[in-house]
Amino acid sequence: PEQVKNDLHEVYEILAKAEAKVHGCKVEETHFHEVGNANGIRNALAICAAFYVLAPQSVTATAIQPGEGEIECAHGVLSLPAPAAIIEGLPLAQTRLQGERVTPTSAALIKHFVTSFTE
């Protein structure tokens, strides 16, 4: 359905804007690494399709658990939280757990679909 395509496009637009911000380039010049592989796209598409089928009036989430530490990715070793440009301005959990707890794609999905946050 058109809505699923639009949602997926908007999620990847969030990812592209974050990549552009981090790398200091235009959105059109961004390159997706892990988030652009078939599994990443398929997972994001499945979530967009689920939201289409469920059609919630609103989506409430708790604060995001960004994790802490380091992760190895296509850009090399990065400090967590890796999707910092995406989760900027969103409520974060006070206590940080070790490891990657929110991926760039999941952060983009949260930013796109969540309408409010609760404690």
C-alpha positions in Angstrom: 0.0 0.0 0.0 1.0 3.6 -0.6 1.1 4.4 3.1 3.6 1.6 3.8 5.8 3.0 1.0 5.5 6.5 2.4 6.3 5.4 5.9 9.4 3.4 4.8 10.6 6.4 2.7 10.2 8.7 5.7 12.1 6.3 8.0 15.0 6.2 5.5 14.8 10.0 5.1 15.4 10.3 8.9 18.4 8.0 8.5 19.7 10.0 5.5 19.4 13.3 7.3 21.3 11.8 10.3 24.0 10.4 8.1 24.4 13.8 6.3 24.6 15.6 9.6 27.2 13.3 11.0 29.3 13.3 7.8 28.8 17.0 6.9 27.4 16.3 3.5 24.2 16.7 1.6 21.4 14.2 2.1 21.8 13.2 -1.6 25.4 12.3 -0.9 24.8 9.9 2.0 25.6 6.2 1.7 23.8 3.6 3.7 26.0 0.8 5.1 24.4 -1.7 7.4 20.9 0.0 7.4 20.8 -0.3 3.6 21.3 -4.1 3.4 18.4 -6.4 2.5 17.8 -7.5 6.1 17.6 -3.9 7.3 15.2 -2.8 4.6 13.1 -5.9 5.0 12.9 -5.4 8.8 11.9 -1.8 8.5 9.4 -2.7 5.8 7.8 -5.3 8.0 7.4 -2.8 10.8 5.9 -0.2 8.5 3.5 -2.9 7.2 2.5 -3.9 10.8 1.7 -0.3 11.6 -0.4 -0.1 8.5 -2.4 -3.2 9.4 -2.7 -2.3 13.1 -3.5 1.4 12.3 -3.0 2.8 15.8 -4.4 6.2 16.6 -1.3 6.9 18.7 1.9 5.2 19.8 3.4 5.7 23.3 6.9 4.5 24.3 9.1 4.6 27.3 12.4 6.5 27.2 14.9 5.1 24.7 17.7 2.9 26.1 20.7 3.9 24.0 23.3 1.7 25.6 26.9 2.6 26.1 30.3 1.3 25.1 31.6 0.9 21.5 30.5 -0.9 18.4 32.3 -1.9 15.2 30.6 -1.0 12.0 31.3 0.1 8.4 32.6 3.5 9.7 35.0 1.7 12.1 34.7 1.7 15.9 32.1 4.1 17.2 31.1 5.2 20.6 27.5 4.4 21.6 24.9 5.5 21.2 25.6 5.1 17.4 22.4 6.8 16.2 23.0 9.9 18.3 21.9 12.3 15.5 18.6 10.5 15.3 17.8 10.2 19.0 18.7 13.8 19.7 15.9 15.5 21.5 14.1 12.3 22.4 13.8 11.1 26.0 16.7 8.8 27.0 16.8 6.3 29.9 18.8 7.5 32.9 20.6 4.2 33.5 22.7 3.0 30.5 23.1 -0.7 29.8 26.2 -2.0 28.1 26.2 -2.6 24.3 24.0 -1.3 21.5 20.4 -1.2 22.7 19.0 1.0 19.9 20.1 0.7 16.3 20.0 3.6 13.8 17.0 1.9 12.0 15.1 1.3 15.3 15.7 4.9 16.4 14.4 6.1 13.0 11.3 3.9 13.4 10.7 5.3 16.9 11.1 8.8 15.7 8.7 8.3 12.9 5.9 6.3 14.6 6.0 7.3 18.3 3.6 10.1 19.1 4.3 10.4 22.8 6.6 9.2 25.6 5.9 8.1 29.1 8.0 7.1 32.1 
